[in-house]
Amino acid sequence: MITDTNRLHIAIQKSGRLSDRSRELLEHAGLRIQTGKNRLSARVENFAADLMFVRDDDIPTFVADGICELGIVGLNVLEEFTLGQDAALEVLAELGFGRCALKIAAPEQFDYQGLKSLDGARIATTYPNLTKRYLQQNGINASVVKMSGAVELAPRLKIAQFVCDLVSTGDTLAANGLRPVETVLESEAVLVRTTKPVSGDKTVLLDALLKRIQGVLATKESKYIMLNAPENALARITEILPGVEAPTIIPLAGNPGHFAVHAVCQESVFWETLETLKGAGASGILVVPIEKMMI
């Protein structure tokens, strides 16, 4: 694969549970990505960047080797890759999608008695490094059997008594007569960057793109609240507003002693919050989503 050394390169999953959401994140950051998801790469029309579509377990390698400056990958894949080695990459942000958990599962009919039930057992997994770390941390002496896929079949085929696999809904485990009994790792998509040197021109591009992505992440839960309130209620209302550091307070023309309060709330705003604000003296409360925000 020949890459343009004057452009940024971003590694994302070619297909799978993170692929579409990764593209959406970058598009919300203003990148116009050319169509052709099934190709190996796609050019960004309005920013000096290219997307590289690769297998999820290859993304850490692309970033650590400096082939791609950025990557979006599941924390489970990243930790399995970096465990026990000094990889040249760092996590910049948790992205809030692709949430799942790496869990140890037992056959439904098995009388599981806690971690002690794993002692001396065989555990089949595609995540041998994370599984071994978990067992060592808990003082469990068990054998880890590495498999490339179809892990759920291991107990039925007598390859192992337990499995350690990624779980989103649990439907796949249940369909194979298994139930989760221990959580090894809580995972979600993360943004990673290479720690290898990046040229000066690319550094400018990288910083600009990261600011955009940070802005997208900041608006996910943020809301803009506008309300009116009397002066004697301002202190209490400021305390109630979720995630607000310093609201903007503007005197209302023609209504002495009353003010307009504008604030960016960086936490979820629930109906209960609005009712509490109303009870504290607020009126004309308006909550609107934030489309873009530069941090």
N, C-alpha and C positions, 0 to 999 in steps of 0.2 A: 504494500500500500504506500503510494507516494503522497506526502503531505506538503502543503504550502507553508514554508517556514515563516511567512509574514502574517499568518492568521492563527488565531487561537483554535484549539481542538478540544472538543468536549465529548467524552465517552459516555454513552448511555446504552441501556439494554436494547438489543435488537428487537426482541419480542418477549412478552411476558407481563407480569403484573405491574412492573415499574415503567414500562416503555411509554405508554400513552401519557401517564401523569408527568413523566420527565419532560416530554415535549411540551405539554401544557404549561409547565412552570417556565420554561424558556420562552414560550410564546407570550406569556403574561409579562415577561421582562422585556417585551418589545421586539423579539427576534422573529423575522419572517423566514421561516424554514421552508426550503423547497420540498416539494412532495417527492416521494420515493423511499418510503420507510424500509422497503425490502432490500434496498441497496446497502452497500457497506458504509456509505457516507452521504451526507446532505449538506449543501451549501446554505449559509445564511445570507439572504439577499441584501440586508440593510446593516450588517455588522460584519467586521472582519473575523468571522469564526466559521468553523465547519463542525458538524456533528459526525461522530464515528459510532456506527451501530455494531455492537459486539456482544458476545455472550457475557452474562452478568459476572461470572467468575473470572473473566479476563479484564474487566474494568480496572481493578486495583493494579494489575500489571501494567496496563497502558499508562496509568497515571504515575505510578512509582518509577517507571522507566523514563518519564518525561515525554513520551509520545503524545500524550494529551495533557494539557495543563489542568483541566477540570474533569470530574466524573461524577455521575449520580449512581449510587449503588446501595444495596441493602446493607445495613450494619452487620447482619449475620455473615454475609459474603466477605465484607471487609475484615471483620475480626478473625474469621477462619484463615484468611490470607496473611494477615499481619502477625498472628500469634507466633511468638518465638523468633521473630526476625525484625530487623530494623529497616522497615520499608520507608522509602522516601516520599511519603505523602502525609497529609494531615486532614482532619475533619474540620470543615468550616461551619456547617450548620446541619441541624436536624430538620427535615423537610415536612414532616407531619403526614406523609402518605406512605402506603405500602406497609402499614403496621401488621405485624405478625409476631409469633413467638416460636423459638426453638424449644421443643418439649420432648421429654422422655415419655413414651407411651407403653402401656402394658396391655395384654389381652384382656378383654372385658371380664372373662371368667376367672382371671388370676386374682388371688387374695393378696393384694398389695399391702404391705405393712410398713410403708415408708422407705427411706433410703437403704435401710438394711436389707431390703429385698433385692437390691441390685448387687450386693456383694457376691462375687464369684460368678456372676451372670455374663452372658454375651449380649452386647448392644450393637445393633446394626444402624449405621448412619452415613450420610454424605458429608457430615461435619465432624470428622474425627478429632481435629484439634480442639474445638470448643467442647466436645463431649469429654475428652480426656481431662481438660482443664477443670470442668465441673466436677468430675469424679474425684480428682486429686484434691480440690478445694474442700470436698466433703468427706475425705478419708475413705473413699469407696474403692475396693480392689475388684475391678471388673474388666473384661476384655472388650475392646472396641473393634467391631468389624466394619471396615470401610466398604461402602457400596456406591455405585454411580447413579442408581435410580431404583424405583420399585421397592423402596425400603419397607413399605407397609407389608410386603409379602414375606418378610424374613421370618416372623414367628410361625406362619403357616407352613413354610418350607423347612422349618427346623434349623434355619441358619443362625438364629439368635432368639433369645427369650423376650427381648425388649427392642424398641426402636427409638431413635432420637431424630426427630424430623421437624420441619417447619410447619406450623399450624396457623391457619387464618380463621376458618370457620369450624374446623374439626370434622367436617363432613367426610373427608377422605379417610381419616382414622376410623370413624364410626362405620363406614362402608366396609372396612376390612376387619371389623371386630376388635378394634383397639380403643383405648381411652387414655387421655393424657394424665400423668401422675406427678410429673416434676417439670418446672420451668427452668431451662438452662440459660436462655437469653431473650429479652424483649427487644424486638428489632423494628426499624422503620428505614425509609430511604434517607441517605445522608449525602451532602455535597462535600466532595473531597478535592483537594488540589495537590499538585506535585510540590515537593520541597526542593526540587532541583532548580538550578539557576534559570531564570526566564529573562530573555533579552529586554532591553529598555522599552522598545516600542510595544512589545507584547505585554509588558507590565502595565502600561497605560491602559491597554484594552482590557486586561484582566481586572484591574481595579474598577474600571467603568462598569463592566458586566456584573461584578460582585455587588456593587452598590445597587444596581437594578434588582438583582435577585433578593438582596436584603430588604429592599423596598416592597417587593412582592410578598415576602414572608411576613413583613410587619403589618401588611393590610389584611392578612387572612382572618384574624379575629378582631381587628381594630374597627371601630365605628366612630363616626363624627356625631356628637350630640350637641344640639342647640336647645336652649330653654330660657325662660324668663323667670326672675325671682326677685323678691324684695331683699333689701340690704341685710336685714337681720337673719335671713335664711342662707346667706352665701357660704358661711363657714361650714354649716352642716351639709349643704349640698356638695361642696367640694370634697368632703370626707366620703360621701356616698359614691361619687362617680368612680367607676372601676378602672384602675390602672392609669389614673390621671396624675401628672406631676404638677402642672400649673395651668389651669384653664384661663382662657381669655375672657375678661369681664368688661362689658361695655355699658355705660349709662344709657338708659332708654330715653330718647328725646320726648319731651312733653309728659314724662311720667317720673317726677322726682322720687328718689329713693328706690327705684326699681332698675334692674340691670338685665342685660342679655348675657348669658353664659355659653361660651363655645368651648368644646373640649374634644380631644382625641382620646377615646377610651381604648386602651390596649388589652383589654380583657373582654370576655363575652358580656353582652348587655341583655339581661333577661327581663321578662315582663315584671318579675318581682322587683327588679331594680327600678323600673319606671314607677311602679306603685309607691316604692319607698321615697323616691324623689318627689313625687306628687304630695305625699304626706308631709314632707319637709318644707313644702311651700313653693315648689316649682310649678310652672304652668307653661302651656304651649310647647311641650317636650317633643322634639323631633330627632329621630335617629336615622342616619343615612349611611350606606356603605361607602368605603373609601376605595376608589379604583386604583389610584397610584399614590405612592408616598416615597419621597427621597429622604433617606436617613442621613 
